[in-house]
Amino acid sequence: MLPRRNFLRQTATATSLLGFGAFPWKAMASPQITKLTILHTNDVHSRIDPFPMDGSRNQGLGGVARRSQLIREIRVQEPNVLLLDSGDIFQGTPYFNFFGGELEIKLMSEMGYDATTIGNHDFDAGIEGLVSQLPHATFPFINCNYDFDQTLLRGLTKPYQIFDKAGVKIGILGVGIELVGLVPEKLFGATRYLDPVVEANRIADHLRNEEKCDYIICLSHLGYKYESEKIDDIKFARNSRNIDLVLGGHTHTFMQAPELVSNRENKQVMINQVGWAGIILGRIDVLFEKNRKNRCLTCQNLTVR
């Protein structure tokens, strides 16, 4: 079994990259070091254009064009980039009402998203509506705790996906929120909700021990934190195994910095979420040493303006 990773964390501003004082910057040039840059969004909710200049808190922020430009600039600078989304692509502006999600999916494909999970609002046009948009996606929809076997989505989603970045294997899995009581039953049909902790741990065990992944990311649409017993990213991470990073959604939480939580094996899991509407593009840089131990070098939440 591969050595477990030791996380270090430091936040950075949107305009500067601050490293760990204890980590030698000259090591970045070493052939024994691989840098992975993880970019992520959640709950974009059909926000294609920036918010209008109407004096509101978010005026002028967001928009696909600006996010796309920011992503392009980062890809020029960094060779190993993953672009991920944590669900609720649909619903929120007239673009969804007119085009049923086609524009959102096509634009994500143009931006080169690598994977997404499924949010509750992605069922807003029913399973049939979601299925009709999947051909426009060049990226997989990943979820391991929705059983779609009795629906039109059978075989059209994946429980996990593995990416190779310069010899580093990254496993990505996804989990979704309980749909009963949140989404009208006619929209999700015969979809069965399974325990996200049980299913995610099963997949993560496979990714770590069978697929020999060096780093495992969970795309979560559970929500950051609830006062009730309802499962959230905090409870999920505490009960997880083998997952290194949880990229969350659903609660539209603007996190100033990622949170570290100890899992069932007393190993640290990082949690991050970047609000909603594409206002923020999350960025997490991870360094992998030759023996595949990793260090989180920086975490940035970049305002799209």
Contacts in CASP RR format, 6 or more apart in sequence:
PFRMAT RR
TARGET T0000
AUTHOR 0000-0000-0000
METHOD contacts of the structure
MODEL  1
MLPRRNFLRQTATATSLLGFGAFPWKAMASPQITKLTILHTNDVHSRIDP
FPMDGSRNQGLGGVARRSQLIREIRVQEPNVLLLDSGDIFQGTPYFNFFG
GELEIKLMSEMGYDATTIGNHDFDAGIEGLVSQLPHATFPFINCNYDFDQ
TLLRGLTKPYQIFDKAGVKIGILGVGIELVGLVPEKLFGATRYLDPVVEA
NRIADHLRNEEKCDYIICLSHLGYKYESEKIDDIKFARNSRNIDLVLGGH
THTFMQAPELVSNRENKQVMINQVGWAGIILGRIDVLFEKNRKNRCLTCQ
NLTVR
1 208 0 8 1.000
1 209 0 8 1.000
2 208 0 8 1.000
2 212 0 8 1.000
2 214 0 8 1.000
2 292 0 8 1.000
3 291 0 8 1.000
3 292 0 8 1.000
3 293 0 8 1.000
4 265 0 8 1.000
4 267 0 8 1.000
5 215 0 8 1.000
5 244 0 8 1.000
5 267 0 8 1.000
5 293 0 8 1.000
5 294 0 8 1.000
5 295 0 8 1.000
6 268 0 8 1.000
6 293 0 8 1.000
6 294 0 8 1.000
6 295 0 8 1.000
7 244 0 8 1.000
7 260 0 8 1.000
7 268 0 8 1.000
7 270 0 8 1.000
7 294 0 8 1.000
7 295 0 8 1.000
7 296 0 8 1.000
8 20 0 8 1.000
8 22 0 8 1.000
8 23 0 8 1.000
8 295 0 8 1.000
8 296 0 8 1.000
8 297 0 8 1.000
9 257 0 8 1.000
9 258 0 8 1.000
9 260 0 8 1.000
9 270 0 8 1.000
9 296 0 8 1.000
9 299 0 8 1.000
10 18 0 8 1.000
10 19 0 8 1.000
10 20 0 8 1.000
10 297 0 8 1.000
10 298 0 8 1.000
10 299 0 8 1.000
11 18 0 8 1.000
11 256 0 8 1.000
11 257 0 8 1.000
11 258 0 8 1.000
11 298 0 8 1.000
11 299 0 8 1.000
11 300 0 8 1.000
12 18 0 8 1.000
12 19 0 8 1.000
12 298 0 8 1.000
12 299 0 8 1.000
12 300 0 8 1.000
13 300 0 8 1.000
14 300 0 8 1.000
14 301 0 8 1.000
14 302 0 8 1.000
14 303 0 8 1.000
17 285 0 8 1.000
17 298 0 8 1.000
17 300 0 8 1.000
18 298 0 8 1.000
19 25 0 8 1.000
19 297 0 8 1.000
19 298 0 8 1.000
20 295 0 8 1.000
20 297 0 8 1.000
23 287 0 8 1.000
23 295 0 8 1.000
23 297 0 8 1.000
27 33 0 8 1.000
27 287 0 8 1.000
28 35 0 8 1.000
28 287 0 8 1.000
32 289 0 8 1.000
32 290 0 8 1.000
33 287 0 8 1.000
33 288 0 8 1.000
33 289 0 8 1.000
33 290 0 8 1.000
34 80 0 8 1.000
34 165 0 8 1.000
34 166 0 8 1.000
34 167 0 8 1.000
34 168 0 8 1.000
34 287 0 8 1.000
34 288 0 8 1.000
35 78 0 8 1.000
35 79 0 8 1.000
35 80 0 8 1.000
35 285 0 8 1.000
35 286 0 8 1.000
35 287 0 8 1.000
35 288 0 8 1.000
35 297 0 8 1.000
36 80 0 8 1.000
36 82 0 8 1.000
36 165 0 8 1.000
36 168 0 8 1.000
36 170 0 8 1.000
36 215 0 8 1.000
36 285 0 8 1.000
36 286 0 8 1.000
36 287 0 8 1.000
36 288 0 8 1.000
37 74 0 8 1.000
37 78 0 8 1.000
37 80 0 8 1.000
37 81 0 8 1.000
37 82 0 8 1.000
37 283 0 8 1.000
37 284 0 8 1.000
37 285 0 8 1.000
38 81 0 8 1.000
38 82 0 8 1.000
38 84 0 8 1.000
38 217 0 8 1.000
38 245 0 8 1.000
38 247 0 8 1.000
38 283 0 8 1.000
38 284 0 8 1.000
38 285 0 8 1.000
38 286 0 8 1.000
39 71 0 8 1.000
39 74 0 8 1.000
39 81 0 8 1.000
39 82 0 8 1.000
39 83 0 8 1.000
39 84 0 8 1.000
39 281 0 8 1.000
39 282 0 8 1.000
39 283 0 8 1.000
40 83 0 8 1.000
40 84 0 8 1.000
40 85 0 8 1.000
40 86 0 8 1.000
40 247 0 8 1.000
40 272 0 8 1.000
40 274 0 8 1.000
40 281 0 8 1.000
40 282 0 8 1.000
40 283 0 8 1.000
40 284 0 8 1.000
41 67 0 8 1.000
41 84 0 8 1.000
41 85 0 8 1.000
41 86 0 8 1.000
41 274 0 8 1.000
41 278 0 8 1.000
41 280 0 8 1.000
41 281 0 8 1.000
41 282 0 8 1.000
42 85 0 8 1.000
42 86 0 8 1.000
42 87 0 8 1.000
42 88 0 8 1.000
42 221 0 8 1.000
42 247 0 8 1.000
42 248 0 8 1.000
42 249 0 8 1.000
42 250 0 8 1.000
42 273 0 8 1.000
42 274 0 8 1.000
42 275 0 8 1.000
42 276 0 8 1.000
43 86 0 8 1.000
43 87 0 8 1.000
43 88 0 8 1.000
43 249 0 8 1.000
43 250 0 8 1.000
43 252 0 8 1.000
43 275 0 8 1.000
43 276 0 8 1.000
43 277 0 8 1.000
43 278 0 8 1.000
44 85 0 8 1.000
44 87 0 8 1.000
44 88 0 8 1.000
44 89 0 8 1.000
44 104 0 8 1.000
44 276 0 8 1.000
44 277 0 8 1.000
44 278 0 8 1.000
45 88 0 8 1.000
45 89 0 8 1.000
45 90 0 8 1.000
45 91 0 8 1.000
45 92 0 8 1.000
45 93 0 8 1.000
45 121 0 8 1.000
45 276 0 8 1.000
45 277 0 8 1.000
46 89 0 8 1.000
46 90 0 8 1.000
46 91 0 8 1.000
46 92 0 8 1.000
46 93 0 8 1.000
46 95 0 8 1.000
46 96 0 8 1.000
46 101 0 8 1.000
46 103 0 8 1.000
46 104 0 8 1.000
47 62 0 8 1.000
47 63 0 8 1.000
47 64 0 8 1.000
47 92 0 8 1.000
47 93 0 8 1.000
47 277 0 8 1.000
47 278 0 8 1.000
48 63 0 8 1.000
48 64 0 8 1.000
48 93 0 8 1.000
48 95 0 8 1.000
48 103 0 8 1.000
48 104 0 8 1.000
48 107 0 8 1.000
49 63 0 8 1.000
49 64 0 8 1.000
49 93 0 8 1.000
50 60 0 8 1.000
50 61 0 8 1.000
50 62 0 8 1.000
50 63 0 8 1.000
50 66 0 8 1.000
51 58 0 8 1.000
51 59 0 8 1.000
51 60 0 8 1.000
51 61 0 8 1.000
51 62 0 8 1.000
51 277 0 8 1.000
51 279 0 8 1.000
52 59 0 8 1.000
52 60 0 8 1.000
53 59 0 8 1.000
53 60 0 8 1.000
58 277 0 8 1.000
58 279 0 8 1.000
60 305 0 8 1.000
61 277 0 8 1.000
61 279 0 8 1.000
61 303 0 8 1.000
61 304 0 8 1.000
61 305 0 8 1.000
62 277 0 8 1.000
62 278 0 8 1.000
62 279 0 8 1.000
62 304 0 8 1.000
62 305 0 8 1.000
63 278 0 8 1.000
63 304 0 8 1.000
64 107 0 8 1.000
64 111 0 8 1.000
66 304 0 8 1.000
66 305 0 8 1.000
67 111 0 8 1.000
67 278 0 8 1.000
67 281 0 8 1.000
67 304 0 8 1.000
68 107 0 8 1.000
68 110 0 8 1.000
68 111 0 8 1.000
70 281 0 8 1.000
70 302 0 8 1.000
70 304 0 8 1.000
71 83 0 8 1.000
71 111 0 8 1.000
71 112 0 8 1.000
71 281 0 8 1.000
74 81 0 8 1.000
74 283 0 8 1.000
75 81 0 8 1.000
79 166 0 8 1.000
80 165 0 8 1.000
80 166 0 8 1.000
80 168 0 8 1.000
82 114 0 8 1.000
82 115 0 8 1.000
82 163 0 8 1.000
82 165 0 8 1.000
82 170 0 8 1.000
82 172 0 8 1.000
82 217 0 8 1.000
83 111 0 8 1.000
83 112 0 8 1.000
83 113 0 8 1.000
83 114 0 8 1.000
84 113 0 8 1.000
84 114 0 8 1.000
84 115 0 8 1.000
84 116 0 8 1.000
84 172 0 8 1.000
84 217 0 8 1.000
84 219 0 8 1.000
84 247 0 8 1.000
85 108 0 8 1.000
85 113 0 8 1.000
85 115 0 8 1.000
85 116 0 8 1.000
85 117 0 8 1.000
85 219 0 8 1.000
86 116 0 8 1.000
86 117 0 8 1.000
86 119 0 8 1.000
86 219 0 8 1.000
86 220 0 8 1.000
86 221 0 8 1.000
86 247 0 8 1.000
86 248 0 8 1.000
86 249 0 8 1.000
86 273 0 8 1.000
87 116 0 8 1.000
87 117 0 8 1.000
87 118 0 8 1.000
87 119 0 8 1.000
87 122 0 8 1.000
87 219 0 8 1.000
87 221 0 8 1.000
87 249 0 8 1.000
88 119 0 8 1.000
88 120 0 8 1.000
88 121 0 8 1.000
88 122 0 8 1.000
88 221 0 8 1.000
88 249 0 8 1.000
88 250 0 8 1.000
88 276 0 8 1.000
89 101 0 8 1.000
89 104 0 8 1.000
89 105 0 8 1.000
89 108 0 8 1.000
89 116 0 8 1.000
89 119 0 8 1.000
89 121 0 8 1.000
89 122 0 8 1.000
90 96 0 8 1.000
90 100 0 8 1.000
90 101 0 8 1.000
90 104 0 8 1.000
90 121 0 8 1.000
90 122 0 8 1.000
90 124 0 8 1.000
90 125 0 8 1.000
91 121 0 8 1.000
91 124 0 8 1.000
95 101 0 8 1.000
95 103 0 8 1.000
95 104 0 8 1.000
96 104 0 8 1.000
96 124 0 8 1.000
100 125 0 8 1.000
100 129 0 8 1.000
100 133 0 8 1.000
101 125 0 8 1.000
101 133 0 8 1.000
102 133 0 8 1.000
102 136 0 8 1.000
105 133 0 8 1.000
105 134 0 8 1.000
105 136 0 8 1.000
105 137 0 8 1.000
106 136 0 8 1.000
108 116 0 8 1.000
108 137 0 8 1.000
108 139 0 8 1.000
109 136 0 8 1.000
109 137 0 8 1.000
109 138 0 8 1.000
109 139 0 8 1.000
112 138 0 8 1.000
112 139 0 8 1.000
113 138 0 8 1.000
113 139 0 8 1.000
114 139 0 8 1.000
114 161 0 8 1.000
114 163 0 8 1.000
114 172 0 8 1.000
115 139 0 8 1.000
115 140 0 8 1.000
115 141 0 8 1.000
115 142 0 8 1.000
115 161 0 8 1.000
115 172 0 8 1.000
115 219 0 8 1.000
116 139 0 8 1.000
116 140 0 8 1.000
116 141 0 8 1.000
116 142 0 8 1.000
116 219 0 8 1.000
117 141 0 8 1.000
117 142 0 8 1.000
117 143 0 8 1.000
117 174 0 8 1.000
117 175 0 8 1.000
117 176 0 8 1.000
117 219 0 8 1.000
117 220 0 8 1.000
117 221 0 8 1.000
118 130 0 8 1.000
118 141 0 8 1.000
118 143 0 8 1.000
118 146 0 8 1.000
118 157 0 8 1.000
118 176 0 8 1.000
118 221 0 8 1.000
119 176 0 8 1.000
119 177 0 8 1.000
119 221 0 8 1.000
119 250 0 8 1.000
120 176 0 8 1.000
120 177 0 8 1.000
120 179 0 8 1.000
120 182 0 8 1.000
120 183 0 8 1.000
120 221 0 8 1.000
120 250 0 8 1.000
122 130 0 8 1.000
123 130 0 8 1.000
123 179 0 8 1.000
123 183 0 8 1.000
123 187 0 8 1.000
123 188 0 8 1.000
124 187 0 8 1.000
125 132 0 8 1.000
125 187 0 8 1.000
126 186 0 8 1.000
126 187 0 8 1.000
126 188 0 8 1.000
127 151 0 8 1.000
127 152 0 8 1.000
127 153 0 8 1.000
127 187 0 8 1.000
127 188 0 8 1.000
127 189 0 8 1.000
127 191 0 8 1.000
128 152 0 8 1.000
130 153 0 8 1.000
131 152 0 8 1.000
131 153 0 8 1.000
131 156 0 8 1.000
134 141 0 8 1.000
134 156 0 8 1.000
140 157 0 8 1.000
140 158 0 8 1.000
140 161 0 8 1.000
141 156 0 8 1.000
141 157 0 8 1.000
141 158 0 8 1.000
142 157 0 8 1.000
142 158 0 8 1.000
142 159 0 8 1.000
142 160 0 8 1.000
142 161 0 8 1.000
142 172 0 8 1.000
142 173 0 8 1.000
142 174 0 8 1.000
142 219 0 8 1.000
143 157 0 8 1.000
143 158 0 8 1.000
143 159 0 8 1.000
143 174 0 8 1.000
143 175 0 8 1.000
143 176 0 8 1.000
144 159 0 8 1.000
144 160 0 8 1.000
144 173 0 8 1.000
144 174 0 8 1.000
144 175 0 8 1.000
144 194 0 8 1.000
144 196 0 8 1.000
144 199 0 8 1.000
144 200 0 8 1.000
144 202 0 8 1.000
144 203 0 8 1.000
145 174 0 8 1.000
145 175 0 8 1.000
145 176 0 8 1.000
145 193 0 8 1.000
145 194 0 8 1.000
145 195 0 8 1.000
145 196 0 8 1.000
145 199 0 8 1.000
145 200 0 8 1.000
146 157 0 8 1.000
146 176 0 8 1.000
146 191 0 8 1.000
146 192 0 8 1.000
146 193 0 8 1.000
146 194 0 8 1.000
147 191 0 8 1.000
147 192 0 8 1.000
147 193 0 8 1.000
147 194 0 8 1.000
148 154 0 8 1.000
148 155 0 8 1.000
148 156 0 8 1.000
148 157 0 8 1.000
148 191 0 8 1.000
149 192 0 8 1.000
150 190 0 8 1.000
150 191 0 8 1.000
150 192 0 8 1.000
151 189 0 8 1.000
151 190 0 8 1.000
151 191 0 8 1.000
153 191 0 8 1.000
159 173 0 8 1.000
159 174 0 8 1.000
159 199 0 8 1.000
159 203 0 8 1.000
160 171 0 8 1.000
160 172 0 8 1.000
160 173 0 8 1.000
160 174 0 8 1.000
160 203 0 8 1.000
160 206 0 8 1.000
160 207 0 8 1.000
161 171 0 8 1.000
161 172 0 8 1.000
162 169 0 8 1.000
162 170 0 8 1.000
162 171 0 8 1.000
162 172 0 8 1.000
162 207 0 8 1.000
162 211 0 8 1.000
162 213 0 8 1.000
163 169 0 8 1.000
163 170 0 8 1.000
163 171 0 8 1.000
163 172 0 8 1.000
164 170 0 8 1.000
168 214 0 8 1.000
168 215 0 8 1.000
168 288 0 8 1.000
168 292 0 8 1.000
169 211 0 8 1.000
169 212 0 8 1.000
169 213 0 8 1.000
169 214 0 8 1.000
169 215 0 8 1.000
170 213 0 8 1.000
170 214 0 8 1.000
170 215 0 8 1.000
170 216 0 8 1.000
170 217 0 8 1.000
171 207 0 8 1.000
171 211 0 8 1.000
171 213 0 8 1.000
171 215 0 8 1.000
171 216 0 8 1.000
171 217 0 8 1.000
172 216 0 8 1.000
172 217 0 8 1.000
172 218 0 8 1.000
172 219 0 8 1.000
173 200 0 8 1.000
173 203 0 8 1.000
173 204 0 8 1.000
173 207 0 8 1.000
173 216 0 8 1.000
173 217 0 8 1.000
173 218 0 8 1.000
173 219 0 8 1.000
173 243 0 8 1.000
174 200 0 8 1.000
174 218 0 8 1.000
174 219 0 8 1.000
174 220 0 8 1.000
175 196 0 8 1.000
175 199 0 8 1.000
175 200 0 8 1.000
175 218 0 8 1.000
175 219 0 8 1.000
175 220 0 8 1.000
175 221 0 8 1.000
175 222 0 8 1.000
175 236 0 8 1.000
176 196 0 8 1.000
176 220 0 8 1.000
176 221 0 8 1.000
176 222 0 8 1.000
177 221 0 8 1.000
177 222 0 8 1.000
177 223 0 8 1.000
177 250 0 8 1.000
178 193 0 8 1.000
178 230 0 8 1.000
178 231 0 8 1.000
179 188 0 8 1.000
179 191 0 8 1.000
179 193 0 8 1.000
180 193 0 8 1.000
196 220 0 8 1.000
196 222 0 8 1.000
196 231 0 8 1.000
196 236 0 8 1.000
197 231 0 8 1.000
197 236 0 8 1.000
197 239 0 8 1.000
197 240 0 8 1.000
200 218 0 8 1.000
200 236 0 8 1.000
200 240 0 8 1.000
200 243 0 8 1.000
201 239 0 8 1.000
201 240 0 8 1.000
201 241 0 8 1.000
201 242 0 8 1.000
204 216 0 8 1.000
204 218 0 8 1.000
204 240 0 8 1.000
204 241 0 8 1.000
204 242 0 8 1.000
204 243 0 8 1.000
205 241 0 8 1.000
205 242 0 8 1.000
207 213 0 8 1.000
207 216 0 8 1.000
207 242 0 8 1.000
208 216 0 8 1.000
208 242 0 8 1.000
214 288 0 8 1.000
214 292 0 8 1.000
214 294 0 8 1.000
215 244 0 8 1.000
215 245 0 8 1.000
215 286 0 8 1.000
215 288 0 8 1.000
215 294 0 8 1.000
216 242 0 8 1.000
216 243 0 8 1.000
216 244 0 8 1.000
216 245 0 8 1.000
217 243 0 8 1.000
217 244 0 8 1.000
217 245 0 8 1.000
217 246 0 8 1.000
217 247 0 8 1.000
218 236 0 8 1.000
218 240 0 8 1.000
218 243 0 8 1.000
218 245 0 8 1.000
218 246 0 8 1.000
218 247 0 8 1.000
219 247 0 8 1.000
219 248 0 8 1.000
220 233 0 8 1.000
220 236 0 8 1.000
220 246 0 8 1.000
220 247 0 8 1.000
220 248 0 8 1.000
220 249 0 8 1.000
221 248 0 8 1.000
221 249 0 8 1.000
221 250 0 8 1.000
222 231 0 8 1.000
222 232 0 8 1.000
222 233 0 8 1.000
222 236 0 8 1.000
222 248 0 8 1.000
222 249 0 8 1.000
222 250 0 8 1.000
223 232 0 8 1.000
223 233 0 8 1.000
223 248 0 8 1.000
223 249 0 8 1.000
223 250 0 8 1.000
223 251 0 8 1.000
223 253 0 8 1.000
223 273 0 8 1.000
224 232 0 8 1.000
224 233 0 8 1.000
224 234 0 8 1.000
224 248 0 8 1.000
224 249 0 8 1.000
224 250 0 8 1.000
224 251 0 8 1.000
224 253 0 8 1.000
224 255 0 8 1.000
224 271 0 8 1.000
224 273 0 8 1.000
225 232 0 8 1.000
225 233 0 8 1.000
225 234 0 8 1.000
225 251 0 8 1.000
225 253 0 8 1.000
226 232 0 8 1.000
232 251 0 8 1.000
233 246 0 8 1.000
233 248 0 8 1.000
233 249 0 8 1.000
233 271 0 8 1.000
233 273 0 8 1.000
234 259 0 8 1.000
234 261 0 8 1.000
234 271 0 8 1.000
236 246 0 8 1.000
237 243 0 8 1.000
237 246 0 8 1.000
237 261 0 8 1.000
237 263 0 8 1.000
237 269 0 8 1.000
237 271 0 8 1.000
238 261 0 8 1.000
238 262 0 8 1.000
238 263 0 8 1.000
238 264 0 8 1.000
239 263 0 8 1.000
239 264 0 8 1.000
240 246 0 8 1.000
240 263 0 8 1.000
240 264 0 8 1.000
240 269 0 8 1.000
241 263 0 8 1.000
241 264 0 8 1.000
241 265 0 8 1.000
243 263 0 8 1.000
243 269 0 8 1.000
244 269 0 8 1.000
244 270 0 8 1.000
244 294 0 8 1.000
245 269 0 8 1.000
245 270 0 8 1.000
245 271 0 8 1.000
245 272 0 8 1.000
245 284 0 8 1.000
246 269 0 8 1.000
246 270 0 8 1.000
246 271 0 8 1.000
246 272 0 8 1.000
247 272 0 8 1.000
247 273 0 8 1.000
248 271 0 8 1.000
248 272 0 8 1.000
248 273 0 8 1.000
249 273 0 8 1.000
249 275 0 8 1.000
251 273 0 8 1.000
252 275 0 8 1.000
252 276 0 8 1.000
253 273 0 8 1.000
253 275 0 8 1.000
254 273 0 8 1.000
254 274 0 8 1.000
254 275 0 8 1.000
254 279 0 8 1.000
254 280 0 8 1.000
254 301 0 8 1.000
255 271 0 8 1.000
255 272 0 8 1.000
255 273 0 8 1.000
255 274 0 8 1.000
255 275 0 8 1.000
255 301 0 8 1.000
256 301 0 8 1.000
257 299 0 8 1.000
258 270 0 8 1.000
258 271 0 8 1.000
258 272 0 8 1.000
258 284 0 8 1.000
258 299 0 8 1.000
259 270 0 8 1.000
259 271 0 8 1.000
259 272 0 8 1.000
260 268 0 8 1.000
260 269 0 8 1.000
260 270 0 8 1.000
260 271 0 8 1.000
261 268 0 8 1.000
261 269 0 8 1.000
261 271 0 8 1.000
262 268 0 8 1.000
262 269 0 8 1.000
263 269 0 8 1.000
270 284 0 8 1.000
270 296 0 8 1.000
270 299 0 8 1.000
272 282 0 8 1.000
272 284 0 8 1.000
272 299 0 8 1.000
272 301 0 8 1.000
274 280 0 8 1.000
274 281 0 8 1.000
274 282 0 8 1.000
274 301 0 8 1.000
278 304 0 8 1.000
279 303 0 8 1.000
279 304 0 8 1.000
280 301 0 8 1.000
280 302 0 8 1.000
280 303 0 8 1.000
280 304 0 8 1.000
281 301 0 8 1.000
281 302 0 8 1.000
281 304 0 8 1.000
282 300 0 8 1.000
282 301 0 8 1.000
282 302 0 8 1.000
283 298 0 8 1.000
283 299 0 8 1.000
283 300 0 8 1.000
283 301 0 8 1.000
283 302 0 8 1.000
284 296 0 8 1.000
284 298 0 8 1.000
284 299 0 8 1.000
284 300 0 8 1.000
285 296 0 8 1.000
285 297 0 8 1.000
285 298 0 8 1.000
285 299 0 8 1.000
286 294 0 8 1.000
286 295 0 8 1.000
286 296 0 8 1.000
286 297 0 8 1.000
287 294 0 8 1.000
287 295 0 8 1.000
287 296 0 8 1.000
287 297 0 8 1.000
288 294 0 8 1.000
289 295 0 8 1.000
END
